[in-house]
């Protein structure tokens, strides 16, 4: 029976709330002017229709969980007003409550497509090798020990170990790293990651529900289910309000013998202003946040954000731009300037599909204001680098393995200099010209503008920043030192991020997670508040988050933190004012000074003042302190 009632209450959503708001508004107008366009009393019909959902909510809460909310007192006041013929008081109660319900529903986002998109990332087919033949089979039919072939551009169907072939794999789904990782026989690969270049063969080790992508889906689902929803302050106070109001009404009736005084108490103590206190402030704060580039997708996200103690930042794409850039060109040949070496490297990489090669070409064009010369005899060597002929010079660009197999010796001085850049988290591309080691190019991800100022402002808000990234220790440590972030956790897989967030929250330190990648989706779901980079972030990350940063400008993050705290201050002020007004009005009702109509007007005025106070949040911005 209760299940059927709950299903009925879900019908219509926002459309239902709008219909009932119009009906209750009409009933209020008819009651004021004593007019009905019909042969029957339209005001009473409208009041009864609008009162039904309020009463049903109260009944469902009481019966299913003995949950005494504001709806209980509202229902009693509504029924009592109807019984004694106070149609204005009843209409006013119904209108205010429907307005509150509409505002509350408007703040709740229901689009949750992240898990579905993750499912679509799951590879559907695999190439299984049997002897000399190859067959394409459904990915779910792969068994542990099967030998599979993965071609360039294909998603890896299951977890496994490479048995032959060399390639580079884009692991952004799992780690968030922007650069592909070189793989060779003996290296592990994960399902859902993408083979970039060379074909390879692998032996399946984890399949079906045990594969990495399926574990990711379960992490997102479990994180969402485990996130506790906050209970509004109005609902926490509702039990005491109901008890006080009912006790006062019953005692007044017994002592005075006048039921009109008891009904007046119920009307003036009806928590309309209390119900409006939270949703009006939230709506105004969401409007303010929108002007500053934040799309708030969950109604209570700002309430939760006001309570956070730590903000965990992903590195790549969040604190940095997520694209490598050339930071140094070092030449060790006296007859070759760094500019000429840079030009040879850009020419050799011109036809490369590797992100590092593209980054060298892009940086060369930006810095030198010139296009590199087209190479001849270009050859890409997966997992090692490139080789090309440019301006009649044989140029090698790649890693140490490329130089070893080409019998090119690097000097101790060059290796030592390169180590300095590696310790800073840079990626180093070694260069050789005509079989002589010539130098190297260092590339690194670059910090977002004002990232350091943003971190300082976050600290000023009383929140501790934490770097939580899938990148390796050197790159993460270098960024943390630049931003003066003292807490850092590197080499984090999606489940590792969940573990860290859970450990903080177990210590009563609510966490706000900020990320952009698919690998951040479980953490964004698990955290008390998840904020996704909306412009460069994946759709899955945005769907998993409570808030999206539309223009990726993290400079506005401190404003959002301060706005959330200001919103909670406004809510508490609204609640305190509405409760004080109610207590004053109840004293006047007990003494008989107020009747139901005047009482309704008084507490309606309180609702208006609450709305006006909340509306001030629309343009709120903390004033800059004078230095």
C-alpha positions in Angstrom: 0.0 0.0 0.0 2.8 2.4 1.0 4.7 1.5 -2.2 1.7 2.5 -4.3 1.4 5.8 -2.4 5.1 6.5 -3.0 4.7 5.7 -6.7 1.7 8.1 -6.9 3.8 10.8 -5.3 6.5 10.4 -7.9 4.1 11.1 -10.7 4.5 14.2 -12.7 7.6 15.6 -11.0 8.0 19.3 -11.8 4.9 19.5 -13.9 2.8 18.2 -10.9 4.4 20.9 -8.7 3.6 23.7 -11.1 0.0 22.5 -11.6 -0.6 22.4 -7.8 1.1 25.8 -7.3 -1.2 27.4 -9.9 -4.3 25.7 -8.2 -3.2 26.8 -4.7 -2.5 30.4 -6.0 -6.0 30.4 -7.6 -7.6 29.2 -4.3 -5.7 31.9 -2.4 -7.0 34.6 -4.7 -10.6 33.3 -4.6 -10.5 33.2 -0.8 -9.2 36.8 -0.6 -11.9 38.2 -2.9 -14.7 35.7 -1.9 -15.3 35.0 -5.6 -15.7 31.7 -7.5 -16.4 31.5 -11.3 -18.2 28.2 -10.7 -21.5 27.2 -9.0 -19.4 25.5 -6.3 -16.8 26.9 -4.1 -13.6 26.7 -6.3 -11.4 27.8 -3.4 -12.3 24.8 -1.4 -11.8 22.4 -4.3 -8.4 23.9 -5.0 -7.3 23.8 -1.4 -8.4 20.2 -1.0 -6.5 19.2 -4.2 -3.4 21.0 -3.2 -3.5 19.7 0.3 -3.6 16.0 -0.8 0.1 15.7 -1.8 1.2 17.5 1.4 -0.9 15.2 3.6 0.2 12.1 1.7 3.9 13.0 2.2 3.3 13.3 5.9 1.4 10.0 6.1 4.2 8.2 4.1 6.9 9.6 6.3 5.1 8.7 9.5 4.0 5.2 8.5 7.2 4.0 6.7 9.8 5.4 9.0 8.0 7.3 11.8 9.7 10.3 10.3 8.2 13.5 11.7 8.9 16.3 9.2 7.4 19.7 8.7 4.7 18.2 6.5 3.1 16.7 9.6 2.4 20.1 11.2 1.4 21.6 7.9 -1.1 18.9 7.3 -2.7 19.3 10.7 -2.9 23.1 10.3 -4.4 22.7 6.8 -7.1 20.2 8.0 -7.9 22.3 11.1 -8.3 25.5 8.9 -10.7 23.7 6.6 -12.7 22.3 9.5 -13.3 25.7 11.0 -13.9 27.4 7.6 -10.8 29.6 7.5 -10.3 29.2 3.7 -7.7 32.1 3.5 -5.4 30.5 6.1 -5.8 27.1 4.4 -5.1 28.5 0.9 -2.1 30.5 2.1 -0.6 27.4 3.7 -1.2 25.3 0.6 0.4 28.0 -1.7 3.5 28.5 0.4 4.1 24.7 0.7 3.7 24.1 -3.0 6.1 27.0 -3.7 8.6 25.4 -1.4 8.1 22.0 -3.0 8.7 23.5 -6.5 11.9 25.3 -5.5 13.2 22.1 -3.9 12.5 20.0 -7.0 14.2 22.6 -9.2 17.4 22.2 -7.2 17.6 18.5 -7.7 19.3 17.2 -10.9 18.2 13.8 -12.1 20.5 13.2 -15.1 22.9 10.4 -14.1 24.2 9.0 -17.3 27.8 8.4 -16.2 27.6 4.7 -15.6 25.9 4.1 -18.9 28.8 5.9 -20.7 31.3 3.8 -18.8 29.5 0.7 -19.9 29.8 1.9 -23.5 33.6 2.1 -23.1 33.7 -1.7 -22.4 35.2 -3.4 -25.5 32.7 -5.5 -27.3 34.9 -7.8 -29.3 38.4 -9.5 -29.1 40.7 -11.1 -31.7 41.5 -14.6 -30.4 44.4 -16.5 -31.9 44.1 -20.3 -32.3 47.2 -21.8 -33.9 47.6 -20.0 -37.2 44.0 -18.8 -37.4 42.4 -15.6 -35.9 38.7 -15.2 -35.0 36.7 -12.2 -33.7 34.7 -13.2 -30.7 32.6 -11.3 -28.1 34.8 -9.9 -25.3 32.8 -11.8 -22.7 33.7 -15.1 -24.3 37.5 -14.6 -23.6 38.9 -17.0 -21.1 41.9 -16.7 -18.8 45.0 -17.9 -20.8 43.6 -17.1 -24.3 46.0 -15.6 -26.7 44.7 -12.3 -28.2 45.9 -9.9 -30.9 45.3 -6.1 -30.6 45.7 -3.9 -33.6 46.6 -0.1 -33.6 43.7 2.0 -32.5 41.7 -0.8 -30.8 40.7 -0.9 -27.2 42.2 -3.7 -25.2 39.4 -6.2 -24.5 40.6 -7.7 -21.2 43.5 -7.5 -18.7 46.6 -9.4 -19.7 50.3 -9.5 -20.4 52.0 -8.7 -23.7 53.7 -11.8 -25.2 55.1 -10.3 -28.4 55.2 -6.9 -30.1 55.9 -3.3 -28.8 53.6 -0.4 -28.7 52.4 2.6 -26.7 49.1 2.4 -24.8 46.8 5.3 -23.8 46.0 4.6 -20.2 44.0 7.8 -19.5 40.9 5.7 -18.6 42.7 4.1 -15.7 45.4 6.6 -14.6 44.4 9.9 -16.1 48.0 10.3 -17.5 47.9 12.5 -20.7 50.8 10.7 -22.3 50.7 7.1 -23.7 52.9 4.5 -21.9 55.4 2.4 -23.9 54.7 -1.4 -23.6 56.8 -4.4 -24.5 56.7 -8.2 -23.9 56.1 -8.9 -20.2 54.3 -5.7 -19.5 50.7 -5.7 -18.2 47.9 -4.0 -20.1 44.3 -3.2 -18.9 40.9 -3.5 -20.5 39.4 -0.3 -21.8 42.8 1.3 -22.5 43.7 2.0 -26.1 46.5 0.6 -28.2 48.1 3.6 -30.0 50.6 2.3 -32.6 52.0 -1.2 -33.1 50.1 -4.5 -33.1 50.8 -6.9 -30.3 49.8 -10.2 -28.9 48.8 -10.8 -25.3 47.7 -13.5 -22.9 44.5 -12.9 -21.0 44.8 -12.8 -17.2 41.6 -11.2 -15.9 38.3 -11.4 -17.8 34.7 -10.5 -17.4 33.8 -9.0 -14.0 37.5 -9.2 -12.9 38.7 -6.9 -15.7 39.8 -3.3 -15.0 36.9 -1.5 -16.8 34.3 -3.7 -15.0 36.0 -2.9 -11.7 35.7 0.8 -12.6 32.0 0.5 -13.2 31.5 -1.2 -9.9 33.5 1.5 -8.1 31.3 4.2 -9.5 28.1 2.3 -8.5 29.3 1.5 -5.0 30.7 5.1 -4.5 27.3 6.6 -5.5 25.4 4.2 -3.2 27.7 4.9 -0.3 27.4 8.7 -0.4 25.2 9.9 2.4 22.6 12.5 1.6 22.4 15.3 4.1 19.3 16.0 6.0 18.1 19.6 5.8 18.1 21.7 8.9 14.4 22.3 8.6 13.7 18.5 8.8 16.1 18.2 11.8 14.1 20.8 13.6 10.7 19.6 12.4 10.1 17.0 15.2 10.5 19.6 17.9 8.4 22.1 16.0 5.5 19.6 15.7 5.7 18.6 19.4 5.8 22.2 20.6 3.0 23.4 18.3 0.6 20.4 19.1 1.3 20.7 22.8 0.6 24.5 22.8 -2.5 24.1 20.7 -4.0 21.3 22.9 -3.2 23.0 26.2 -4.7 26.3 24.9 -7.9 24.6 23.8 -8.2 22.8 27.1 -7.6 25.9 29.2 -9.5 28.5 27.1 -12.1 26.2 25.6 -11.7 28.1 22.3 -10.8 25.9 19.4 -10.2 29.0 17.2 -7.1 29.9 19.4 -5.8 26.3 19.0 -6.2 26.5 15.2 -4.5 29.9 15.1 -1.5 28.4 17.0 -1.3 25.7 14.4 -1.5 28.3 11.5 1.1 30.7 12.9 3.4 27.9 13.9 3.0 26.3 10.5 6.6 26.2 9.3 6.2 27.8 5.8 9.1 30.2 6.3 11.0 27.3 7.7 10.3 25.2 4.6 11.3 28.1 2.3 14.5 28.9 4.3 16.7 26.3 2.6 15.5 26.0 -1.0 15.3 29.7 -1.6 18.8 30.2 -0.4 20.1 27.2 -2.4 18.4 28.5 -5.6 19.9 32.0 -5.1 23.4 30.5 -4.4 23.1 28.3 -7.5 22.3 31.4 -9.6 25.3 33.2 -8.1 27.5 30.1 -8.9 26.3 30.0 -12.4 27.5 33.5 -13.0 31.0 32.5 -11.9 31.1 29.5 -14.3 29.8 26.7 -12.1 27.0 24.4 -13.1 25.5 22.9 -9.9 23.9 19.6 -10.8 22.8 18.4 -7.3 20.5 20.5 -5.1 22.3 19.9 -1.9 25.9 20.1 -3.3 26.5 23.5 -1.9 25.3 22.5 1.6 27.8 19.6 1.5 30.6 21.9 0.1 30.3 24.2 3.1 31.3 21.4 5.4 34.4 20.1 3.5 37.8 20.1 5.2 40.0 18.9 2.3 40.0 19.4 -1.4 41.7 16.7 -3.4 43.0 17.8 -6.8 43.8 15.6 -9.8 47.0 16.9 -11.5 46.7 16.5 -15.2 44.0 18.7 -16.8 43.0 20.2 -13.4 46.0 22.0 -12.0 47.8 21.7 -15.3 46.6 22.1 -18.9 47.1 18.4 -19.6 49.2 19.0 -22.7 53.0 18.6 -22.7 55.2 21.6 -23.9 58.9 21.9 -24.6 60.6 23.4 -21.5 64.2 23.0 -22.5 66.4 22.2 -25.5 70.0 21.2 -24.7 72.7 20.7 -27.3 76.1 19.1 -26.5 77.7 19.5 -29.9 79.8 22.7 -30.3 79.1 22.9 -34.0 75.3 22.6 -33.4 73.3 25.4 -31.7 70.2 24.6 -29.7 68.1 26.3 -32.3 69.4 24.1 -35.1 69.0 21.0 -32.9 65.4 22.1 -32.1 64.7 22.4 -35.9 66.1 18.9 -36.6 64.0 17.4 -33.9 60.8 19.2 -35.1 61.5 18.1 -38.6 62.1 14.4 -37.6 58.9 14.4 -35.5 56.7 16.2 -38.1 55.0 13.0 -39.3 54.9 11.4 -35.9 51.5 10.4 -34.4 52.9 10.2 -30.9 51.7 13.0 -28.5 55.3 13.9 -27.6 56.3 14.2 -31.2 53.2 16.4 -31.8 54.1 18.5 -28.8 57.6 19.1 -30.1 56.3 20.3 -33.5 53.6 22.5 -31.9 56.1 24.1 -29.4 58.6 24.7 -32.2 56.0 26.5 -34.4 54.9 28.6 -31.4 58.4 29.5 -30.2 60.3 29.8 -33.5 57.4 31.2 -35.6 58.4 28.9 -38.4 57.3 25.6 -39.8 59.7 22.6 -39.6 61.2 21.2 -42.8 59.5 18.1 -44.2 61.6 15.0 -43.4 62.7 12.2 -45.8 62.9 8.5 -45.1 60.7 8.9 -41.9 60.3 5.8 -39.8 58.4 5.4 -36.5 59.8 2.9 -34.1 56.9 2.0 -31.6 58.0 2.2 -28.0 61.4 3.8 -28.9 61.0 6.9 -31.0 61.5 8.1 -34.6 64.2 8.1 -37.3 64.3 10.5 -40.2 66.5 12.2 -42.8 66.3 16.0 -42.6 68.5 18.5 -44.4 70.8 15.6 -45.4 71.3 14.7 -41.7 70.2 11.4 -40.1 68.3 12.3 -37.0 67.2 10.0 -34.1 64.7 11.2 -31.5 63.6 8.8 -28.8 64.4 7.0 -25.5 67.5 5.2 -24.2 66.4 1.9 -25.8 66.5 3.5 -29.3 70.1 4.8 -28.7 71.2 1.4 -27.3 70.0 -0.6 -30.4 71.4 2.0 -32.7 74.9 1.8 -31.0 74.8 5.5 -30.2 76.6 6.3 -26.9 75.4 9.0 -24.5 77.9 11.0 -22.5 77.9 10.9 -18.7 77.5 14.6 -18.7 74.4 14.4 -20.9 72.8 11.7 -18.8 73.5 13.6 -15.6 71.9 16.8 -17.0 68.9 14.8 -18.3 68.4 13.3 -14.8 67.9 16.8 -13.4 64.9 17.3 -15.7 63.6 13.8 -15.0 63.6 14.5 -11.2 61.4 17.6 -11.9 58.8 15.3 -13.6 59.8 16.1 -17.2 59.8 13.7 -20.0 63.1 13.6 -21.9 63.6 12.9 -25.7 67.2 12.1 -26.5 68.5 13.4 -29.9 71.3 12.2 -32.1 72.5 13.6 -35.4 74.5 11.5 -37.9 75.0 8.8 -35.3 76.4 11.3 -32.7 74.6 12.0 -29.5 73.6 15.6 -29.8 71.5 16.5 -26.8 67.9 16.2 -25.6 64.6 18.0 -25.4 62.7 18.1 -22.1 58.9 18.3 -22.1 56.5 18.8 -19.2 52.9 19.6 -18.5 52.4 23.2 -17.6 50.6 24.7 -14.6 47.4 26.6 -15.2 47.6 30.3 -14.8 47.0 31.5 -11.3 47.0 27.9 -10.0 49.3 28.9 -7.2 47.1 31.9 -6.2 44.1 29.6 -6.3 45.7 27.1 -3.9 46.7 29.9 -1.5 43.1 31.2 -1.6 41.7 27.7 -0.9 44.0 27.6 2.2 42.7 31.0 3.3 39.2 29.5 3.2 40.3 27.0 5.9 40.4 24.1 3.5 43.5 21.9 3.0 44.5 21.1 -0.6 45.7 17.6 -1.4 47.3 16.4 -4.7 45.8 13.0 -5.7 47.0 11.8 -9.0 47.8 8.8 -11.2 51.1 10.4 -12.4 54.4 9.2 -11.2 56.1 10.5 -8.1 58.6 12.9 -9.7 56.0 14.8 -11.8 53.5 14.9 -8.9 56.2 16.1 -6.4 57.4 18.8 -8.7 53.9 20.2 -9.1 53.1 19.9 -5.4 56.3 21.9 -4.5 55.5 24.6 -7.0 52.0 25.0 -5.5 53.1 24.6 -1.9 50.8 21.6 -1.4 52.1 19.6 1.5 49.9 16.5 1.1 50.4 14.4 -2.0 49.6 10.9 -3.2 51.0 9.7 -6.6 50.7 6.6 -8.7 47.0 6.4 -7.8 44.7 4.0 -9.6 40.9 4.8 -9.4 40.5 2.4 -6.4 43.5 4.1 -4.7 41.8 7.5 -4.9 38.7 6.0 -3.3 40.7 4.6 -0.5 42.4 7.9 0.3 39.1 9.8 0.1 37.4 7.2 2.4 40.3 7.4 4.9 39.9 11.2 5.1 36.1 11.0 5.6 36.5 8.3 8.2 38.6 10.9 10.1 35.6 13.3 9.9 37.3 15.3 7.2 34.7 15.7 4.4 36.4 15.8 1.0 35.7 17.8 -2.2 37.3 16.0 -5.2 38.2 18.0 -8.4 39.1 16.1 -11.5 38.6 15.8 -15.3 39.3 12.3 -16.5 37.3 9.0 -16.7 39.6 7.6 -14.1 38.4 10.3 -11.7 34.7 9.3 -12.0 34.6 6.9 -9.0 36.4 9.5 -6.8 34.0 12.2 -7.9 31.1 10.0 -6.9 32.6 8.9 -3.6 33.6 12.3 -2.3 31.3 14.5 -0.3 31.3 16.9 -3.2 32.6 16.2 -6.8 33.6 19.0 -9.1 34.5 18.1 -12.7 36.3 20.3 -15.3 33.4 20.8 -17.7 35.3 22.1 -20.7 38.1 19.6 -21.1 36.8 16.9 -18.7 35.2 13.7 -20.0 31.4 13.4 -20.2 31.7 10.5 -17.7 33.5 12.7 -15.1 31.0 15.5 -15.6 28.1 13.1 -15.1 29.7 11.6 -12.0 30.2 15.0 -10.4 27.8 17.2 -8.3 29.2 20.4 -9.9 30.8 21.2 -13.3 33.3 24.0 -13.8 32.1 25.1 -17.2 35.0 27.2 -18.4 37.8 25.3 -16.5 38.8 28.5 -14.7 39.9 27.2 -11.2 40.4 30.8 -10.0 36.7 30.9 -9.2 37.0 27.9 -6.8 37.7 30.0 -3.7 34.6 32.1 -4.5 32.5 28.9 -4.6 33.8 27.8 -1.2 33.0 31.1 0.4 29.6 31.2 -1.3 28.7 27.8 0.1 29.6 29.0 3.6 27.7 32.2 3.1 24.7 30.3 1.9 24.7 28.2 5.1 24.9 31.4 7.1 21.8 32.7 5.2 19.9 29.5 5.8 20.6 29.6 9.6 19.6 33.2 9.7 16.4 32.4 7.8 15.6 29.5 10.2 16.4 31.6 13.3 14.2 34.5 12.1 11.3 32.2 11.1 11.4 30.4 14.4 11.6 33.6 16.4 8.6 35.0 14.5 6.7 31.8 15.1 7.3 31.9 18.8 6.2 35.5 19.1 3.1 34.8 17.0 2.2 31.7 19.1 2.3 33.8 22.3 0.0 36.3 20.7 -2.3 33.5 19.5 -2.5 31.9 23.0 -3.6 35.2 24.4 -6.2 35.6 21.7 -4.7 38.7 20.1 -4.3 36.9 16.8 -7.0 35.1 14.8 -6.3 32.6 12.0 -6.5 35.2 9.2 -4.2 37.7 10.9 -1.9 34.9 12.0 -1.7 33.7 8.3 -0.8 37.2 7.2 1.9 37.5 9.9 3.6 34.2 9.1 3.1 34.9 5.3 5.1 38.2 5.9 7.8 36.1 7.5 8.0 33.9 4.4 8.4 37.0 2.2 11.2 38.3 4.3 12.9 34.9 4.1 12.7 35.0 0.3 14.1 38.5 0.2 17.0 37.6 2.5 17.8 34.6 0.3 17.7 36.7 -2.9 20.6 38.8 -1.6 22.8 35.7 -2.4 22.3 36.2 -6.1 24.7 39.1 -6.2 26.9 38.2 -3.2 30.6 38.5 -3.5 33.1 38.8 -0.7 34.6 42.2 -0.5 38.3 42.4 -1.0 40.1 43.1 2.3 42.2 46.2 2.3 45.9 45.6 2.8 
